[in-house]
Amino acid sequence: MNHAEWVANRLAALPDALPFADGSLVPIGDVPHRIRHVPQSRGGAWLQDGELHVSGAPEFLRRRVMDFLRAEALHRLSPMVVVKTATLGVTARRIAVKDTRSRWGSCAADGSLAFSWRLVMTPEFVQDYVAAHEVAHLKYMNHGKRFWNLVDRLTPHAAAAIPWLRAEGFRLLRVG
C-alpha cells in the first residue's frame, strides 16, 4: 500500500464530524445531550432536561455551545485539581481550559495547569485521571516511576482512563 492509499484509508476510518448545530448530540460527561436552539430565550446556553439549550441568533449557536463547554470543563476539573493539590500540599498557580489537539492536559514550570475543553465530553473517571496526572507534574516534571506512583495515589482510575483515551479520544477531536 502506498502513502496516498494509507492516508485515504485512515481518513475514511475517521468518525463523522459532529458540528455544533440544532439537533446534534454532544456528549457531556459521556452522556449525549441534544443541542436545542431556543432563539427566543435569553441566557446563552444551559443544561435542561437532558438537552443543551442555546439562545440567540443562529449565527451565535456554535460560539455559545463552545463557551458553555469550556466553562463546564473548568467547572468540573477545578474542584478535582483543588482536592488533589490539597492532598499533596501543593498549589496550582492557575487552571485554564484550552483548545488543544495533541494533549489532554499540561503542567507548566510555573505551576500553571491547562486542560483540553474536550475533557468535558469524557466520563468523570477520565477527567479525574487527567487532573491527577497534571497535579502529579507539580511534584515531578517527568514520567518516571515516582511520578506514576503518585498518579496512582491521587486516582484509582489510571488503568481504565488511559485505554479509554487511546480508544475514544480521537472521536472527541471530531466534535465542534
N, C-alpha and C positions, 0 to 999 in steps of 0.2 A: 504494500500500500504506500503510495507517495504522500508527501506532506499535505497537498491540497485535499486529497481524499480523507486523510486523518482529520484535518480541520473541519471539513464538511460533515463528517460523521459525529464529531464532538458537538458541533453546533446543532445538528439535528436531534441529538440526545438531550439538549437542554430543555427544561420545563418551559412552558409558555410564559411570557412576561405577564405580570399581574399589575395592570395600571391602577392607579387610584382614580376610580370612576364610580358614579352612582350605580349601585347594584353589585359591584365587585366584592369579593370576600377577602378580607385581610386578617391574618392571624394576630391576635393579641394574647400573649401568654400561651401560645399554641392552641388557642380556641378561635375558630373562624368567626369573624364579625362582618356582617354585611354593611357596606357603606351606603348610607341613606341620605341623599341630598334633600334638605328641607330649606329651600331658598327663602321662604317667608319668615323663618325663625331667626333669632339672634343668638350670639354666644360662641361663634367659632365652631368648635367640634366637641362632642361629648359622647360618652357611652350611655345607652339607654336600651333596655330590653334586648340585650344581645346584639345591638347594632351600634355602629359608629355614625351618629347623626352629624351632618355638616351643614352649616347655614351659609347664607350669602349667595352671591352670583356664581354661576358655574365655572367661570374662569379662575375663581379662587379656591375651588374644591381641592385640587391637588396640594396646594401650599398649606391649606388648613389641615388636611389629613397628616401631612408631613410634620407640621408644627405640633399637632396633637401627639403623634407617635414619639417624637423627640422628647416632649415634656413627660410623657408617660414612662419612657425608658429611664429618664433621670429620676422620676418619682419612685420607680421600682428598684433601681440599682443603688441609689444613695443610701437608703437605710441598711442595705446589705453591707455596703462599704463601712458605714459607721459602726455596725456591730463587730465586723471583723477587725477593723483598726483598733477598736477598744479592747478586743481580746488580746491583741499584740502590744498594746500600749504605744501605738504609733499614730500619726495623723497624716491624712491625705491633704496636701496643700490645696487641692481643688479637684472637683469631679466634673467632668464635661462629657457631653454626648456629641459625637461627630458622625459624618457620613463617610466611614472608611469602608474599603472594599477588600483589603488584604489582611486586616486584623480585627478581632472581636474586641480587643482592649489593648491598652498600652499604659506604661508607667514611665514617666519622665524622671530624669535625675533629680529634679527639684521636688519630687513627690506628688506631682500632678497626675491624676488618673483620667484616662479618656476611654470611652466605650462606644461601640457602634450602636447607633439608634436601632439597628435591626435586631438587637437582642430582645427588644420588647416583644418580638414575634415568637420567641423561643419559650419552651417550658420553664417554669420557675427554677427547676433544678439546674438547668443550663446557665441561667442568669447567676445563680448562687455560685456555681463553679467559676465562671469568668470573673466575678467580683473577688472571689478568694484568690484566684491566680494573680490578679493585678495587685491586690493588697499584699500578697506574699512578696512581690517585687519591691515593696517598700523596705523589706528586710534584706532581700537577696536579689540583686540585679542580674541574675543569671538563671539558668535552668538546671542547676546542679542538684545533687542528692538532698542537701539541706532544704533547698527551695521546694522540691516536690514533697518532702516530708511535712513541710509547713503547710503547703496546699492541702494535703490530706488531713492535717489537724484543723484547718479552717472550714473544710467542707467534706461531707461524705459522698459527694456527687461526681467526683472526677472520673471515676471508672465508667459511669453512664454518660456523662456530658461530653467527654472527648469524642467517643464514637458517634454520638448524636450530631455534633457539629460537623464531623467529617462526612457523615451520610446525608445530612439535611441542610447544612449551611449554604451550599450553592443555590438551593431553591430560594432562600431569602434574598439573595442578590438579584433575583428577577422581579422583586416586588418594588413597586413605585414607578 
